[in-house]
Amino acid sequence: GGWLLLQNCHLGLEFLGELMDTITTTESMSEDFRTWITTEAHPEFPINLLQSSIKFTNESPQGVKAGLKRTYSAVTQDHLEVSNMPQWKPLLYAVAFLHTTVQERRKFGPLGWNIPYEFNQADFTASVQFVQNHLDDMDIKRGVNWTCVRYMIGEVQYGGRVTDDLDKALLNTYARVWFGEHIFSEKFCFYKDYLIPKGKTVEDYLQYIEQLPVIDTPEVFGLHPNADITYQTNLANETLSTIVSIQPKDSSTGGGETREAVVQRLADEMLEKLPPDYNPHEVKAQLQKMGAIEPMNIFLRQEIDRMQHVISRVRTTLTDLKLAIDGTIIMSEELQDALDNVYDARIPKLWFRISWESSTLGFWFTELLERNQQFSSWLQDGRPNQFWMTGFFNPQGFLTAMRQETTRRNLAKGWALDSVVLHNEVTKMMKEDVIGPPPADIGGVYIYGLFLEGAGWDRRNSKLVESAPKV
């Protein structure tokens, strides 16, 4: 009748099959026996074991109110009175607010953090312990050493997980703005109506937290209101994608045409429009004429190789899919995924892994044709006057090749590649107005296809503007 605890089972998936057999085949088992399993989410976790289990998840609460409520629900009155220094309770609340903020920013994706970090309760506990120790050892005359507090929180406790420079700058900004002598003043607030309460008991703090808004504006976390639009859009797309993925995969659509017939028709249409394979000998000969060792032509060769890989994979998948639907070959797991995704107008995993992001399969396939058109025109007709930069697999490589060519042209002037920096200028020309490359004395390239997220462009005044009014 004892309990068995197996931790981190995502690291030993092979054993879980043996565990399932042991539990199901054991003839006599105490009703008080329980097996507890801890694991990260893993796509290969045995589905039968998952279905027969009761699931518990321990995720961060949504919103400042829920996050602070959870934090202070674990704070005891003894912990609240562990220090008799007047700075203790406000600092404890400030650390709790920071802890909730860094976790809540994760839901905004790259808008919140460039890299998603697994901030957890241990970061909060360690920060609180440091603050407590610092106040215990503090010289009353000198007061709190805020430089030390900010460094420990922004660089060590929470900052120790952060690897991106801009994320580190953001975290240090929070530490600078929210940790200082000014937080003890009556006017201080994290954001309007988000104050530091002056309570004596845990109940006082919980009552104040209960009055906070259930839904927070992104401005509480230092984000633009438009960030919430992006978050809600992504959440809706993810929800709809999940609903579509769990729909029954019946062979009939309820009408006259079956799923297989629909996919076979779509496969025929895509195969008909799919560009022909690149002939490696013709590509090599053409590049020799253009100058095979020129940085831009080396870049073009790499892009064509990647595009050929995508074209070959698409052609093979569609051909095999048609054969599997006809029953000529066995329907593999990858082909079944392609069948389901093509029917749902989504990008099959086989294609997505080697290509680019797109909202639907239709847009993805159109972009394949347009990307290929840019490469084939460049190869056959010579370098274009303007480049669709978002149509490259490796835009950074394109910019590097351009810098190399510009540097070589100016070697006589003493230019060095390491000292050449990129300079961008937004022109007022439209695509149709470009009839030649940039002037030789200026150098560089014309590019198009960039887009703005969260802002608009005023062509007349050449400046960024609000893409949508604040609400």
Secondary structure as GFF3:
##gff-version 3
##sequence-region A 1 471
A	DSSP	beta_strand	3	6	.	.	.	ID=ss1
A	DSSP	three_ten_helix	9	11	.	.	.	ID=ss2
A	DSSP	alpha_helix	13	25	.	.	.	ID=ss3
A	DSSP	beta_strand	34	37	.	.	.	ID=ss4
A	DSSP	alpha_helix	47	51	.	.	.	ID=ss5
A	DSSP	alpha_helix	64	73	.	.	.	ID=ss6
A	DSSP	alpha_helix	77	80	.	.	.	ID=ss7
A	DSSP	alpha_helix	88	104	.	.	.	ID=ss8
A	DSSP	three_ten_helix	105	111	.	.	.	ID=ss9
A	DSSP	alpha_helix	121	136	.	.	.	ID=ss10
A	DSSP	alpha_helix	146	151	.	.	.	ID=ss11
A	DSSP	pi_helix	152	157	.	.	.	ID=ss12
A	DSSP	three_ten_helix	159	161	.	.	.	ID=ss13
A	DSSP	alpha_helix	165	178	.	.	.	ID=ss14
A	DSSP	three_ten_helix	181	184	.	.	.	ID=ss15
A	DSSP	alpha_helix	202	210	.	.	.	ID=ss16
A	DSSP	three_ten_helix	218	221	.	.	.	ID=ss17
A	DSSP	alpha_helix	226	245	.	.	.	ID=ss18
A	DSSP	alpha_helix	259	273	.	.	.	ID=ss19
A	DSSP	alpha_helix	280	290	.	.	.	ID=ss20
A	DSSP	alpha_helix	295	326	.	.	.	ID=ss21
A	DSSP	alpha_helix	333	343	.	.	.	ID=ss22
A	DSSP	alpha_helix	349	352	.	.	.	ID=ss23
A	DSSP	alpha_helix	361	381	.	.	.	ID=ss24
A	DSSP	beta_strand	386	388	.	.	.	ID=ss25
A	DSSP	three_ten_helix	389	391	.	.	.	ID=ss26
A	DSSP	alpha_helix	395	409	.	.	.	ID=ss27
A	DSSP	three_ten_helix	411	413	.	.	.	ID=ss28
A	DSSP	three_ten_helix	417	419	.	.	.	ID=ss29
A	DSSP	three_ten_helix	431	433	.	.	.	ID=ss30
A	DSSP	beta_strand	446	448	.	.	.	ID=ss31
A	DSSP	beta_strand	456	458	.	.	.	ID=ss32
A	DSSP	beta_strand	463	465	.	.	.	ID=ss33
###
